């Protein structure tokens, strides 16, 4: 009877020792992660939760004053707001143009720079420079390029080629302002897409291309039946990230057009910001951002489900 009781005790002791060794192994890891988690909670989680609470109130920024609870009124107000729907349509239009534009150009550049070329590293750096350049800087550069008075684009297309009037107001036109911002978005994002697609291209076994060449497949055949199918996970990742970025477009619109003219470049982010910090309707601005967040989250789930397929070599 005493032997039977000793065996379970020894088993418990061994389990405790293993648990203690595991805890000692993980303790330095958690100690290194903890400061980052604390900062993330203070600077990200808390503001998100605070904005969520704010969206249900007619929020008064004065700490000494009370805020009126509105329930879902801010959300229903957004769905009945024509400017909100115009901003929503602008964002969809911006995403429909810029996402494929960045992906096609980025993949094209990646395919070209994946080959053995002279100064290949230099070209990769040059294409990636716009990505690491501040949005504020490139926005001001584009403000100069597309200026109606002395801008480089008007000088080239108007004064020299006579394709357009030399006084075309690109950023002041309700029809041209958003396409101009699309050009900026595509130009700045090509380098990021190039890097991601380059990583995907270099992960494809070269043996597959050699076998396809032996079977008589040309460049287009190898691209269509090998490169594109094996890049599908990369395409899924890039698509989701670009859609999130397109729907969250803010800085170029805010700097160059402030959402105008006549809300033609208004996005959900600029409209939420303007309501919060120009009209001081913080609750409505927070509600707009949460509607945007819910839509992007749902759209990302749909994209991942549609683009998720098994890769077979």
N, C-alpha and C positions, 0 to 999 in steps of 0.2 A: 504493500500500500504506500509506503514511504517513497519507493522508487517511482511509482506512477505519478506522485505529486511533484517530484523533483524535475521530471522531464518538461512539463509545461512551464515551470519556473525558469529553467534554462532557456527555453524558447522565447519567453518574454524578455529575458535579459539580453539575448542576442538581438532581438528586434529593437530594444531600446538603444543598444550600442550602435546599431546601424543607423537609427534615426538621429542619434547624437552626432555621428560622423557626417551624415548628410547635412545636418544643420550647420556644422562647422564649415563644411565645404561651401555652402550657399551663403553664409553670413557675409563674407567680403563682397560677393556679387550684389546682394541686396543693399549693402552699405554704400556701394558706388551708385546704384540706381536710385536710391532714396532721395538725394538732393534734386535730381532731375524731376522725379515724380512730384516732389513738393512744389517746385517752381511751375510745373505743368498744371498742378491743381490750383495754384494761386493765380496764375496769369491766363489760364485757358478755361479750366472747368468752372471756376467760380464766376467769371464774367458771363459764360454761356448760361449758367443757371440763373444768374441775376437778370440777364436779358430776357430769359423765358418768363420769369416772374413779372418783369416790367411790361411785357407784351399784353398782360391781362389788366393793366391799370392805365388810367389817365395820369401818367407819372409826373410827379412834381420833383424836380432835381433838388429843391431845398430840403435838407434833412430835417429841418424843424417843422415843415409843413406835411400834411397828410396827402396821400394819393388816393384817388377815387377808383374803386374796383369796378371794372367794366365787363368782366367775363370775356366772352368771345367777340365783343363788339369791334375791337380793332381788326380782327381777322375778317369779319363780315364786311367791315368798311373797305378793306382792301379788295375783296372780290366784287364790290360795287363801284370801285374807283376806276374810271376810264384811263387815267394816267398810269395806274398800276398795270393794266392790261397792255397799254402801249409799250411800257418798259419791258414787260414780259415778252411781247412780240419782238421787240428790238433784240433782246438777248437770244431768242431762238434764231432769228435771222443772222445774228453775229456768229452764233455757234455753227449753224449750217454751212456758212462760208469759210470760217477760219479753221475749223477742225479738219475737214478734208484737205484744205489748202496746205496746212502745216504738215499733215501726214504725207501727202503726195510729194511735196517738195523735199521734206525731210528724208523720205525713203529714197527718192531719186539721188539726192546728194550722198546718202549713205552707200548706195550701190556704186556710185562713181568713186568714192573715197575708200571703198573696201578693196579696190584693185591696187596693184603695185604701180604707184605713180611717183614721179619726182616731187619732192617737197610736200608729200601727202600730209605729214604732221602739221606743216604750216597752214595748209588749207583747212584742216580740221579746227585749228585754233581760230582762224579767221571767221569761219562759219559759227563758231560757238561764242564769239565775243559779244554779239547782241544779247545773248542769254544772260551773261553775267553783268551786263551794263544795267544800271538802274532804270526802272520804268520812268522815273521823273526826268532823267537825262534824255532818254530816247524820245520822250513826249515833246520836250522842248526842241529837240532836233527836228522832229516832224512838223512842229509848229513853224519853224523857219522854212523847211522845204516846201510846205504847202501854203505859205503865206500868200495872200492875194496881192501884196505889194512887195515886189522884189524877191519873191520866193523862187527857189531853184526850179521847181516843177513848172511854174508858169513861165519862167524865163526859157526853159528848154522846149516845152510843148507849145507855148504861145508865141514868144518873140522869135524863136528860131524855126521851129517846124510848122507853126501856124495851124496846129491841129485844134487848139482851143483858144478862146479869148485870153489875152494875157492878164486879165483882171479877174479870173475865175476865183470865186470865194469857196474854196474847198470845205473849210471847217465852219463856214457861216451859212451853208446851204442845207436845206432840209432833205435834199436828195443825195448830196455828195458827202455830207459829214460822216455818216455811218460807214459807207464804203472806204473812206479814207482811214478811218480807225481800224477797219478790217485789214487793210494793207499793213498797217503798223503791227497788228496782232500776229499776222502771218509772218512778217519779216522777223519779228523778235523770237518766234517760236520754232523756226526751222532748225536752228542749231541744236536745240534740246531734242527734237525728234531725231535728228541725225545721230546723236550719240546713242540714244536708246536703240534705234534700228541697227546701228553698227554693232552693238553688243549682241543683238539677236542674230545678225548675219554671221558673226564670228563663232557662234555656238553651233552652227549647222555643220555637220561632218562633211569634209571635203570629198570623202569617198562617194557620197551620193551624187555629187556633180560629175565625178569621173565615170561612174557607172552609167549615168544618163548620157554622157557624151559618147561612150562606147555604143550605146543603143541608138545613137543618131539624133538625140535631142539637141536642138539649137538653143540659143540664148533665151529666146522667149519661152520655149518649152521648159527649160530648167527653172526659169523664174516662176512660171505658172504652176508647175507640178511639184516643185521642191521648195523654192524659197517662200512663196506666199503661204502654203499650208503650214510649214514649220515656223513661220513668223506669227501665226495666229495668236498665240498667247501674248506676244509683244504688242500686236495690234490691239488686242483687248485692253491691255494695260494702258497703252497710249491713248486710246479712244476715251476711256473713262477719265483719265487725268485731264485731257484737253477739254472735255465737256465741262468738268468741274471748273476748270480755269476760265472757260468762255462765259459760263453763267456767273462767275464771280468777278468779271471784268469791272474795274473801278477806276484805277489811277489815270489811264489815258483819257477816259471820258471826263473825269473830274477836272483834270488839268487843262485839256484842250477845248472842251465844249461846255462843261458844267451841265451836261445832260441836254443841252439845246442844240440847235435852235428849235423851239416849239416842241421840246421833249423828243426830238427825232433821234437822239443818241442816249436817251435816258435808259439806264439799266436798273435792275432790281436793287443793286447795291447803291448806286448813286441816289435813287429815289428814297431808299431807306435812310441814307445818310442825310439827305436834304431835309427830310421830315424831322429827323432827330435833332440836327444841329443848326438848321436854318429856321424851321418852324417851331422848334423845341417841342415837337410832339414825339417824345421818346417812346411812348408805348406803341404808337402806330409804326414808328421806324423799326422797333424790335419785332413787331408782328410780321412786317414785310420780310425781314431777314430770316425769320423762322419758316415762313412759307417757302422762301427760296431754298432753305436747307432741306426741308422735307421733300421738295420736288427733285432736287439734285440727288438726294439719297435714293429715292425710289427709281429715278432714271438710271442711276449707277447699278442698282441691283438688276434691272431689266437688261442693261447692256452686258453685264457679266454672265447672266443666264443665257443670253443669245449667242455670245461669242465664246462661251466655254465649250471646248470640244477636246477630245482625246487625241494626242499626237502619236502617230505611228510611223516608225522609220521603215 
